Amino acid sequence: MVVEDQHLESGGSVRVVKGESHFRNVVWGPVRWIKMLSKELHWSFVFGVVSLYGINQGLGGSLGRVATEYYMKDVQKVQPSESQALTAITKIPWIIKPLWGILTDVVPIYGFHRRPYFVLAGVLGVVSMLFISTLGNLHLYLALLWMTIASAAMAIADVTIDACTAYNSIKHPSLASDMQSLCSLSSSIGALLGFFMSGILVHFVGSKGVFGLLTLPFALASVVGMVFSESHVPGFSYKQVNQKFIDAGRAMWRTMKCSDVWRPSLYMFISLSLSLNIHEGLFYWFTDSKDGPLFAQETVGFILSIGSVGSILGATLYQLVLKDHPFRGICLWTQLLFALAGMLDLILVLRLNLKFGLPDYLFIVVDEVVSQMIGRLKWMPLLVLTSKLCPHGIEGTFFALLMSIDNAGFMTSSWLGGVLLHVLKVTRTEFSNLWLAVLIRNVMRVAPLFVLFLVPKGDQNTFKLPDEIMGEKDSDEEKEEARNLEMASLVSSTDRR
């Protein structure tokens, strides 16, 4: 017997089979769910979400992260501080996300707003990965250029699929949560698999070989563009483009001047930038230092994959327990926990875990899970707050603007962390001051609490911008739909940064 739970607004249904074993429902339930989404939203959209969030960003992003770290260390042979600063440059395309968003919204190519941008992203990614993987003795700055182009390709694909998700959230509001779940699950599972395979692949084919393999996820982005279902827009006048850019810029500036918007935006930038990123120094110590754990490539990949589980646990804990708490209160406690979690790295670097009889492998797995879980708990309320700062009418573009501010914070954190490693003379072979870098980083994680007054006191469910910013004429239904926009990358946005 089949019972259908109707989606009243969209006409879709979720099929639950009564009389069937629990195991069969667990196995076939997701299949029925995917079939329902494919029917209601078109199979090409579901294929695009899984391909881009799951394979391109999740799987490809995690493989690329580990490959880049080993490429900088073993092929280019740069110092940790230099690697920290240079890899941050590759994030610049994510800072200009509003530009990609406006382009996909107002500049159709051959009558299509989305399909050509998917194809373009795929071509740019494939070409850049081929150059890095096939050219011998590639100069450091040329390699950095191609990495930045690959990052731009991923950012363009990300903005484009975000726009598709936003459009479907308006057209099928009852399926908005299902779309968010599909995007989040695709990204999380892809990252988990990518990190798990990363160390093994680097060991067998090298970092350049992994870059060669990354042409496949980017090629898949072009395939999405070829099969994606989208209405054709004939007779577009490109003379309108300049005015639309001006109108979008004015609307964003008018909104940003509101104190309810710029104050929390400033807090998010300060919070992220002062959480100094010294990951490269720790990575070199993990893999090269004679006094360190000397982890093999396969071990590094496995540890990062376990960290992805911690990130999923953090998102789940937030959804079940913390989503109804006030913004300021949850930011206070998660920031404190974030600083305390960093002390686990200090214990590891000082080798205190061995004095307590805890082996490096076990301790760093616990460290990675706890750090990723708390990092996710810290990021989730900021992401929710970001979505609530978007006024009606320019939700997608303004959300991209706020996320670009957050990405600027991440990049500043990497640069400041690189400066700290350089000042403390942490190099490829010298790690005597690494413990001090970790301690300073942990202390700086407390600093954002001094500007916590910038965060609104409001409840996460009831906080909203003033009516003059949101638009007094908007109906309650329209506002509710607006809140669903651009939340598709709820779990993946932090990992890819």
C-alpha positions as CSV (number, residue, x, y, z in Angstrom):
1,M,0.0,0.0,0.0
2,V,1.4,3.4,-1.0
3,V,0.5,6.6,0.9
4,E,1.3,9.9,-0.8
5,D,2.0,13.0,1.2
6,Q,0.9,15.7,-1.2
7,H,2.9,19.0,-1.7
8,L,-0.2,21.2,-1.9
9,E,1.4,24.1,-3.7
10,S,3.6,22.2,-6.2
11,G,1.6,19.1,-6.8
12,G,4.5,16.9,-5.9
13,S,4.4,13.9,-3.6
14,V,6.6,11.9,-1.3
15,R,5.9,8.2,-1.5
16,V,5.9,6.2,1.7
17,V,5.2,2.5,1.4
18,K,3.2,1.0,4.3
19,G,3.8,-2.6,5.1
20,E,7.3,-2.4,3.7
21,S,10.2,-3.2,6.0
22,H,12.0,-0.3,7.7
23,F,15.2,-1.2,5.9
24,R,13.6,-1.1,2.4
25,N,12.0,2.3,3.3
26,V,15.4,3.6,4.3
27,V,17.0,2.4,1.1
28,W,14.3,3.3,-1.3
29,G,13.0,6.5,0.5
30,P,15.9,8.7,-0.9
31,V,15.3,7.2,-4.4
32,R,11.6,8.1,-4.3
33,W,12.6,11.6,-3.0
34,I,15.0,12.2,-5.8
35,K,12.4,11.0,-8.3
36,M,9.8,13.3,-6.8
37,L,12.2,16.3,-7.1
38,S,13.1,15.3,-10.7
39,K,9.4,15.2,-11.6
40,E,8.5,18.6,-10.0
41,L,11.7,20.6,-10.7
42,H,12.9,18.8,-13.9
43,W,15.6,16.2,-13.9
44,S,18.2,18.6,-15.3
45,F,18.0,20.8,-12.2
46,V,18.5,17.8,-9.9
47,F,21.4,16.7,-12.1
48,G,22.9,20.1,-12.0
49,V,22.7,20.4,-8.2
50,V,24.3,16.9,-7.7
51,S,26.9,17.6,-10.3
52,L,27.9,21.1,-9.2
53,Y,27.4,21.0,-5.4
54,G,28.3,17.4,-5.0
55,I,30.9,16.6,-7.6
56,N,32.4,19.9,-8.7
57,Q,32.5,21.7,-5.4
58,G,32.3,18.9,-2.8
59,L,34.4,16.2,-4.4
60,G,36.5,18.4,-6.6
61,G,37.0,21.2,-4.0
62,S,38.3,18.8,-1.4
63,L,40.6,17.0,-3.8
64,G,41.8,20.4,-5.0
65,R,42.5,21.6,-1.5
66,V,44.7,18.7,-0.6
67,A,46.4,18.6,-4.0
68,T,47.2,22.4,-3.7
69,E,48.8,21.9,-0.3
70,Y,51.1,19.2,-1.5
71,Y,51.8,21.0,-4.8
72,M,52.9,24.1,-3.0
73,K,55.0,22.1,-0.5
74,D,56.6,19.4,-2.8
75,V,56.5,20.9,-6.3
76,Q,56.9,24.6,-5.9
77,K,58.7,24.2,-2.5
78,V,57.5,27.4,-1.0
79,Q,57.6,28.4,2.7
80,P,54.5,27.9,4.8
81,S,53.9,31.7,5.2
82,E,54.3,32.1,1.4
83,S,51.9,29.3,0.6
84,Q,49.4,30.7,3.1
85,A,49.4,34.1,1.4
86,L,49.5,32.9,-2.2
87,T,46.7,30.4,-1.9
88,A,44.5,33.2,-0.4
89,I,44.8,35.0,-3.7
90,T,43.0,32.2,-5.4
91,K,39.9,33.2,-3.4
92,I,39.6,36.6,-5.0
93,P,37.0,35.3,-7.6
94,W,34.7,34.5,-4.6
95,I,35.0,38.0,-3.3
96,I,33.6,39.4,-6.5
97,K,30.6,37.0,-6.5
98,P,28.1,39.9,-6.9
99,L,29.7,40.6,-10.4
100,W,29.0,37.0,-11.5
101,G,25.5,37.2,-10.0
102,I,24.6,40.3,-11.9
103,L,26.1,38.9,-15.1
104,T,24.0,35.8,-15.0
105,D,20.9,37.8,-14.0
106,V,21.0,40.6,-16.6
107,V,23.3,39.5,-19.4
108,P,21.9,36.5,-21.4
109,I,24.2,34.8,-23.9
110,Y,22.4,33.7,-27.1
111,G,19.1,34.1,-25.3
112,F,20.0,32.0,-22.2
113,H,20.8,33.3,-18.7
114,R,22.2,30.1,-17.1
115,R,23.3,27.5,-19.6
116,P,26.2,29.4,-21.3
117,Y,27.7,30.3,-17.9
118,F,27.7,26.6,-16.9
119,V,29.5,25.8,-20.1
120,L,31.9,28.7,-19.7
121,A,32.8,27.7,-16.1
122,G,33.5,24.1,-17.3
123,V,35.8,25.2,-20.1
124,L,37.8,27.6,-17.9
125,G,38.2,24.9,-15.3
126,V,39.3,22.2,-17.7
127,V,41.8,24.5,-19.4
128,S,43.3,25.7,-16.2
129,M,43.7,22.2,-14.7
130,L,45.2,20.9,-17.9
131,F,47.9,23.6,-17.9
132,I,48.9,22.9,-14.3
133,S,48.9,19.2,-14.7
134,T,50.8,18.9,-18.0
135,L,53.3,21.8,-18.0
136,G,56.6,20.9,-16.4
137,N,58.6,23.4,-14.3
138,L,55.6,25.8,-14.3
139,H,56.6,29.1,-12.7
140,L,55.0,29.7,-9.3
141,Y,53.0,32.8,-10.4
142,L,51.8,31.1,-13.6
143,A,50.5,28.2,-11.5
144,L,48.9,30.7,-9.2
145,L,47.2,32.4,-12.2
146,W,45.7,29.1,-13.4
147,M,44.6,28.2,-9.9
148,T,42.8,31.5,-9.7
149,I,41.1,30.9,-13.0
150,A,39.9,27.5,-11.8
151,S,38.6,29.2,-8.7
152,A,36.7,31.7,-10.8
153,A,35.2,28.8,-12.8
154,M,33.9,27.2,-9.7
155,A,32.6,30.6,-8.4
156,I,30.7,31.2,-11.7
157,A,29.2,27.8,-11.6
158,D,28.3,28.2,-7.9
159,V,26.5,31.6,-8.5
160,T,24.6,30.2,-11.5
161,I,23.3,27.1,-9.7
162,D,22.4,29.4,-6.7
163,A,20.3,31.5,-9.0
164,C,18.5,28.4,-10.4
165,T,17.8,27.3,-6.9
166,A,16.5,30.8,-5.9
167,Y,14.2,30.8,-9.0
168,N,12.8,27.3,-8.1
169,S,12.3,28.4,-4.5
170,I,9.9,31.1,-5.7
171,K,8.2,28.9,-8.3
172,H,7.9,25.9,-5.9
173,P,7.9,27.4,-2.3
174,S,6.8,24.1,-0.7
175,L,9.9,22.4,-2.1
176,A,12.4,25.0,-0.9
177,S,13.5,23.0,2.1
178,D,13.9,19.9,-0.1
179,M,16.1,21.8,-2.4
180,Q,18.3,23.0,0.5
181,S,18.6,19.5,1.8
182,L,19.5,18.2,-1.6
183,C,22.2,20.9,-2.0
184,S,23.6,20.4,1.5
185,L,23.7,16.6,1.3
186,S,25.3,16.6,-2.1
187,S,28.0,19.0,-1.0
188,S,28.7,17.1,2.3
189,I,28.8,13.7,0.8
190,G,31.0,14.9,-2.1
191,A,33.5,16.5,0.4
192,L,33.5,13.4,2.5
193,L,34.4,11.2,-0.5
194,G,36.9,13.8,-1.9
195,F,38.9,14.1,1.3
196,F,38.9,10.3,1.8
197,M,40.3,9.7,-1.7
198,S,42.6,12.8,-1.7
199,G,45.6,11.3,0.2
200,I,45.4,8.0,-1.7
201,L,45.3,9.8,-5.1
202,V,48.2,12.2,-4.2
203,H,50.2,9.2,-3.1
204,F,49.7,7.3,-6.3
205,V,49.5,10.0,-9.0
206,G,51.0,13.0,-7.3
207,S,49.5,16.5,-6.8
208,K,49.8,17.3,-10.5
209,G,48.1,14.0,-11.4
210,V,45.2,15.0,-9.1
211,F,44.9,18.3,-10.9
212,G,44.6,16.4,-14.2
213,L,41.8,14.3,-12.7
214,L,40.0,17.5,-11.7
215,T,39.3,18.2,-15.4
216,L,36.5,15.7,-15.0
217,P,34.4,17.6,-12.4
218,F,34.8,20.8,-14.5
219,A,33.9,19.0,-17.7
220,L,30.7,17.9,-15.9
221,A,29.8,21.6,-15.4
222,S,29.8,22.1,-19.1
223,V,27.6,19.0,-19.5
224,V,25.1,20.5,-17.1
225,G,25.0,23.6,-19.3
226,M,24.3,21.5,-22.4
227,V,21.4,19.6,-20.9
228,F,19.9,22.2,-18.5
229,S,16.3,23.1,-19.1
230,E,15.9,26.8,-19.5
231,S,13.5,29.1,-21.3
232,H,14.9,31.0,-24.3
233,V,14.8,34.9,-24.1
234,P,14.7,36.2,-27.6
235,G,15.4,39.8,-28.7
236,F,17.4,40.9,-25.6
237,S,18.7,44.5,-25.9
238,Y,22.2,44.7,-24.6
239,K,21.7,48.5,-24.3
240,Q,19.8,47.8,-21.1
241,V,22.8,46.1,-19.4
242,N,24.5,49.3,-18.3
243,Q,21.3,50.7,-16.7
244,K,20.6,47.4,-14.9
245,F,24.1,47.4,-13.4
246,I,23.6,50.9,-12.2
247,D,20.2,50.1,-10.7
248,A,21.5,47.1,-8.9
249,G,24.5,49.1,-7.5
250,R,22.3,51.8,-6.2
251,A,19.9,49.4,-4.5
252,M,22.8,47.6,-2.8
253,W,24.4,50.8,-1.6
254,R,21.1,52.1,-0.3
255,T,20.6,48.9,1.7
256,M,24.2,48.8,2.9
257,K,23.9,52.3,4.5
258,C,21.2,51.0,6.9
259,S,22.8,50.4,10.3
260,D,20.9,47.2,10.7
261,V,22.8,45.9,7.7
262,W,26.3,47.4,7.9
263,R,26.8,46.7,11.7
264,P,26.4,42.9,11.5
265,S,28.2,42.8,8.2
266,L,31.2,44.5,9.9
267,Y,31.1,42.0,12.8
268,M,31.1,39.1,10.4
269,F,34.2,40.5,8.6
270,I,36.0,41.2,11.9
271,S,35.1,37.8,13.3
272,L,36.4,36.0,10.3
273,S,39.5,38.1,9.7
274,L,40.8,38.0,13.3
275,S,40.5,34.2,13.4
276,L,44.0,33.9,12.0
277,N,44.5,31.0,9.6
278,I,47.8,29.3,10.1
279,H,46.8,26.0,8.5
280,E,49.8,25.8,6.2
281,G,52.2,26.0,9.1
282,L,50.4,23.2,10.9
283,F,50.2,21.2,7.6
284,Y,54.0,21.4,7.1
285,W,54.5,20.4,10.7
286,F,52.2,17.4,10.4
287,T,53.9,16.1,7.3
288,D,57.6,17.2,7.4
289,S,58.7,17.9,10.9
290,K,60.8,15.2,12.6
291,D,59.3,16.3,15.9
292,G,55.8,16.1,14.5
293,P,53.5,13.2,13.6
294,L,55.0,12.7,10.1
295,F,51.6,11.8,8.7
296,A,51.5,10.1,5.3
297,Q,49.4,11.4,2.5
298,E,46.7,8.8,2.9
299,T,46.5,9.7,6.6
300,V,46.0,13.4,5.9
301,G,43.1,12.7,3.5
302,F,41.4,10.3,6.0
303,I,41.7,12.9,8.8
304,L,40.2,15.6,6.7
305,S,37.3,13.3,5.7
306,I,36.6,12.6,9.4
307,G,36.6,16.4,9.9
308,S,33.8,16.6,7.3
309,V,31.7,14.3,9.6
310,G,32.3,16.8,12.4
311,S,31.0,19.6,10.1
312,I,27.8,17.6,9.4
313,L,27.3,17.0,13.1
314,G,27.7,20.7,13.8
315,A,25.0,21.5,11.2
316,T,22.7,18.8,12.6
317,L,23.2,20.1,16.2
318,Y,22.4,23.6,15.2
319,Q,19.3,22.5,13.4
320,L,18.0,20.5,16.3
321,V,19.1,22.6,19.3
322,L,20.4,26.1,18.5
323,K,18.3,27.5,15.7
324,D,15.9,29.3,18.0
325,H,18.4,31.1,20.2
326,P,19.1,34.9,19.8
327,F,21.9,35.9,17.4
328,R,24.1,37.6,20.0
329,G,23.9,34.9,22.6
330,I,24.8,32.1,20.2
331,C,27.6,34.2,18.6
332,L,29.1,34.7,22.1
333,W,29.2,31.1,23.1
334,T,30.3,29.7,19.7
335,Q,33.1,32.2,19.5
336,L,34.4,31.2,23.0
337,L,34.2,27.5,22.1
338,F,36.0,28.3,18.8
339,A,38.9,29.8,20.8
340,L,38.9,26.8,23.3
341,A,38.9,24.3,20.4
342,G,42.1,25.8,19.1
343,M,43.8,24.8,22.3
344,L,43.7,21.2,21.0
345,D,46.2,22.2,18.3
346,L,48.4,23.7,21.0
347,I,48.4,20.5,23.0
348,L,49.4,18.6,19.9
349,V,52.2,20.9,18.9
350,L,53.6,20.9,22.4
351,R,53.3,17.0,22.3
352,L,51.4,17.0,25.6
353,N,49.0,14.4,24.2
354,L,51.9,11.9,24.2
355,K,52.5,12.6,27.9
356,F,48.9,11.7,28.6
357,G,49.3,8.5,26.5
358,L,47.1,9.7,23.6
359,P,48.7,8.8,20.2
360,D,48.9,11.5,17.6
361,Y,46.6,9.8,15.1
362,L,43.7,9.4,17.7
363,F,44.2,12.9,19.1
364,I,44.2,14.7,15.7
365,V,41.1,12.9,14.6
366,V,39.3,14.1,17.7
367,D,40.8,17.6,17.2
368,E,39.6,17.8,13.6
369,V,36.1,16.6,14.4
370,V,35.7,19.0,17.3
371,S,37.2,21.9,15.4
372,Q,35.0,21.4,12.3
373,M,31.9,20.9,14.4
374,I,32.4,24.1,16.4
375,G,33.5,26.0,13.3
376,R,30.2,24.9,11.7
377,L,28.2,26.0,14.8
378,K,30.0,29.4,14.6
379,W,29.2,29.8,10.9
380,M,25.6,28.7,10.8
381,P,24.0,31.7,12.7
382,L,26.2,34.1,10.6
383,L,24.8,32.5,7.5
384,V,21.2,32.7,8.7
385,L,21.8,36.4,9.7
386,T,23.3,37.0,6.2
387,S,20.1,35.7,4.6
388,K,17.9,37.9,6.7
389,L,19.9,41.0,5.7
390,C,18.8,40.6,2.1
391,P,16.0,43.1,1.1
392,H,13.2,42.0,-1.2
393,G,13.9,42.4,-4.9
394,I,17.6,42.1,-4.9
395,E,18.0,39.0,-2.7
396,G,20.3,37.0,-4.9
397,T,22.7,39.8,-5.7
398,F,22.8,41.2,-2.2
399,F,23.3,37.8,-0.7
400,A,26.3,37.4,-3.0
401,L,27.6,40.8,-1.8
402,L,27.4,39.8,1.8
403,M,29.0,36.4,1.1
404,S,31.8,38.3,-0.7
405,I,32.4,40.3,2.5
406,D,32.7,37.1,4.4
407,N,35.1,35.7,1.8
408,A,37.2,38.9,2.1
409,G,37.3,38.1,5.8
410,F,38.6,34.6,5.1
411,M,41.2,35.9,2.8
412,T,42.3,38.5,5.3
413,S,42.6,35.8,7.9
414,S,44.9,33.8,5.6
415,W,47.1,36.8,4.9
416,L,47.4,37.8,8.5
417,G,48.1,34.2,9.4
418,G,50.9,34.1,6.7
419,V,52.4,37.3,8.2
420,L,52.3,35.8,11.7
421,L,54.1,32.6,10.4
422,H,56.7,34.8,8.7
423,V,57.3,37.0,11.7
424,L,57.8,34.0,14.0
425,K,60.1,32.4,11.4
426,V,58.1,29.3,10.9
427,T,59.6,27.7,7.8
428,R,59.7,24.4,6.0
429,T,62.3,23.1,8.5
430,E,61.9,25.3,11.5
431,F,58.9,24.9,13.8
432,S,60.2,26.0,17.2
433,N,57.8,29.0,17.3
434,L,54.8,27.2,15.9
435,W,53.3,26.8,19.4
436,L,53.4,30.5,19.8
437,A,51.6,31.1,16.5
438,V,48.9,28.7,17.6
439,L,48.6,30.5,21.0
440,I,48.4,33.9,19.4
441,R,45.7,32.6,17.0
442,N,43.7,31.3,19.9
443,V,43.9,34.6,21.8
444,M,42.8,36.5,18.6
445,R,39.8,34.3,18.3
446,V,38.5,36.0,21.5
447,A,39.0,39.5,20.1
448,P,35.7,39.6,18.1
449,L,33.8,39.5,21.4
450,F,34.7,43.1,22.0
451,V,32.6,44.1,19.0
452,L,29.7,41.7,19.7
453,F,27.5,44.7,20.2
454,L,27.3,45.0,16.4
455,V,25.3,41.8,16.3
456,P,21.5,42.3,16.7
457,K,19.9,40.9,19.9
458,G,16.9,39.6,17.9
459,D,15.7,36.0,17.8
460,Q,16.8,34.1,14.7
461,N,13.2,33.4,13.7
462,T,11.8,36.9,14.3
463,F,14.6,39.2,13.3
464,K,14.0,41.2,10.1
465,L,15.1,44.5,8.5
466,P,12.9,47.6,8.8
467,D,10.0,47.8,6.4
468,E,11.5,50.7,4.5
469,I,14.4,48.5,3.6
470,M,12.5,45.3,3.0
471,G,9.7,47.0,1.1
472,E,6.4,47.9,2.8
473,K,4.3,46.7,0.0
474,D,5.6,43.2,0.1
475,S,3.1,40.6,1.2
476,D,3.9,38.2,4.0
477,E,4.1,35.4,1.5
478,E,6.6,37.2,-0.6
479,K,8.8,37.9,2.5
480,E,8.6,34.2,3.5
481,E,9.7,33.2,0.0
482,A,12.6,35.7,0.1
483,R,13.9,34.1,3.2
484,N,14.4,30.9,1.4
485,L,16.5,32.4,-1.4
486,E,20.2,31.6,-1.7
487,M,20.2,29.2,1.3
488,A,21.0,26.2,-0.9
489,S,24.7,26.2,0.0
490,L,24.0,26.1,3.7
491,V,26.7,23.5,4.5
492,S,29.1,23.8,1.5
493,S,29.8,27.6,1.7
494,T,32.2,27.4,4.6
495,D,34.1,24.3,3.4
496,R,34.9,25.7,-0.1
497,R,36.3,28.8,1.4
